Amino acid sequence: MTRISLVRKLPAIGRLLDDPVLGGVLELYGRDAVRVQAQREIDGLRHRILAHEHASEPSSDTDSLSIIGLERLIEDLPRRIAEQVSLSFRGMRRVLNATGIVVHTNLGRSPLPAEVVEEVVPLLTAYCDLEVDLDSGVRGERNRAVAPLLRNLCGAEAAIVTNNNAAAMVLILATLAKDREVVVSRGELVEIGGSFRIPDILAAAGARLREVGTTNRTRLADYENAIGDDTALLLKVHPSNYRIRGFTEETQPDQLVELGRRFGLPVVVDEGSGLATRTEHSRLKGHSSLRELLEMGCDLVCGSGDKLLGGPQSGLLLGRADLVESCRRYPLYRAMRPDRFTFAALEAILRRRLAGRPMPLDSLWQPFEPLRRRLEALADALVEAMVKEGVKDLGVEEVEAQGFVGGGSFPDEAVPGPALAIHPADDELARRLRLGEPGQVSVVGYLRDQKLMLDLRTVHPDDDVLLRDAVIAAVASPASPSPREREQP
Ligand SMILES: *Cc1c(COP(=O)(O)O)cnc(C)c1O
């Protein structure tokens, strides 16, 4: 058979869509969606066959496919289309986080406690008094319920909430420093990840950056020398995700406060992680809490509501009543104010926080013994399943792993703890676990030295059974060929 006749073997799209293999996805996603994907696959395959025909380099990738290989790809078309359609329409999925990183931004930061979700449901499935004062019946203010909780927790004069901390920063800078200068240390011109870069945030807010000092050393005198008629405020940013070590000097917030007072300039601190008080996580060092910063006299501070606090995505903006009020009245706040879901969940989280209930980060320092028992149960079940399925080439053992706070916070804080290692493991096993074998939950672990690591500190014990079944299914499933192998005859 020539390659041109292979092209003729490519099925017509109408016939392809009638293939029973596509019945399921047709029903779920509709004919149009499947047709688009089918056309894409046919075009791709035609291109490959023709490229193959014209390939002059025998070693080229396409040429390594034999005619039989190409014929198989044609036969495999319906299955591939079904797989691609399912992948491209895959919605958000529940994931078990076995990375040991508590505030995992890519996995939604930290989970909300189930009780909190139950508490907010009645506020979401009905109307609520988001912006009405039920006492007088007149229009109210949406920060009404959370503001006193935040004031109480952090010792602030006033507080408002934004959609996230990045928004809080932009709002502060736009309100207080539009078209004027903001003095920042060169050691704090950081990028936090997900495109939060201090110089860009300043530019977005219309403020001018006045950088002072050097990467590793910035003295009080550097700030002082930069102050001029155009200076709007002094800004300090917690570098969060990196540390400068060695020959360093950093100006402390209380020194900046003293300087600000002398020149009548507000001092603003982007604390970042949402550490409300020192006692909250006494193990976390070298970082002033929101409460401490306010006690030092900082005029405005901001942090995330969904990092250490474990709340919904939000920004906490706290400080001097007049400045907070200016921010709240600034027109941009309209574009940054959260909805009732955020306010309701944050309120519930703050109440728990004030009542001293456990916080997500506590799991990082949980005692080893119960953890070891969970790991052992998982290992035993896994070994038993592997014996039953005849999987002989995998080992399972407990190893020491490092857990992290995550969310770009406290990069130095690696917390050792036991984890399960499955080895030798490759990307394909990790992928099967991530995607979840049919009927199984998705599990995200990580690879280290050809070991698939599962850290249970970030998995709720109630989910251990789901985790076990997912790992067993991924390990015991007949090793599905890698995409490359799939295309070889
Ligand atoms: C995380 C962080 C931000 C961004 O906060 P989001 O809530 O993700 O917008 C900004 N600044 C610092 C210092 C941070 O740590």
Ligand as a Chemical Component Dictionary entry (heavy atoms), coordinates in Angstrom:
data_LIG
# 
_chem_comp.id                   LIG 
_chem_comp.type                 NON-POLYMER 
_chem_comp.pdbx_formal_charge   0 
_chem_comp.three_letter_code    LIG 
# 
loop_
_chem_comp_atom.comp_id 
_chem_comp_atom.atom_id 
_chem_comp_atom.alt_atom_id 
_chem_comp_atom.type_symbol 
_chem_comp_atom.charge 
_chem_comp_atom.model_Cartn_x 
_chem_comp_atom.model_Cartn_y 
_chem_comp_atom.model_Cartn_z 
_chem_comp_atom.pdbx_ordinal 
LIG C1 C1 C 0 1.108  36.103 48.055 1  
LIG C2 C2 C 0 1.577  37.493 48.061 2  
LIG C3 C3 C 0 0.967  38.451 47.248 3  
LIG C4 C4 C 0 -0.163 38.101 46.330 4  
LIG O1 O1 O 0 -1.302 37.787 47.074 5  
LIG P1 P1 P 0 -2.632 37.220 46.328 6  
LIG O2 O2 O 0 -3.613 37.090 47.435 7  
LIG O3 O3 O 0 -2.237 35.937 45.711 8  
LIG O4 O4 O 0 -3.022 38.239 45.331 9  
LIG C5 C5 C 0 1.435  39.739 47.300 10 
LIG N1 N1 N 0 2.465  40.090 48.096 11 
LIG C6 C6 C 0 3.088  39.190 48.900 12 
LIG C7 C7 C 0 4.230  39.654 49.743 13 
LIG C8 C8 C 0 2.660  37.862 48.897 14 
LIG O5 O5 O 0 3.275  36.975 49.685 15 
# 
loop_
_chem_comp_bond.comp_id 
_chem_comp_bond.atom_id_1 
_chem_comp_bond.atom_id_2 
_chem_comp_bond.value_order 
_chem_comp_bond.pdbx_ordinal 
LIG C1 C2 SING 1  
LIG C2 C3 SING 2  
LIG C2 C8 DOUB 3  
LIG C3 C4 SING 4  
LIG C3 C5 DOUB 5  
LIG C4 O1 SING 6  
LIG O1 P1 SING 7  
LIG P1 O2 DOUB 8  
LIG P1 O3 SING 9  
LIG P1 O4 SING 10 
LIG C5 N1 SING 11 
LIG N1 C6 DOUB 12 
LIG C6 C7 SING 13 
LIG C6 C8 SING 14 
LIG C8 O5 SING 15 
# 
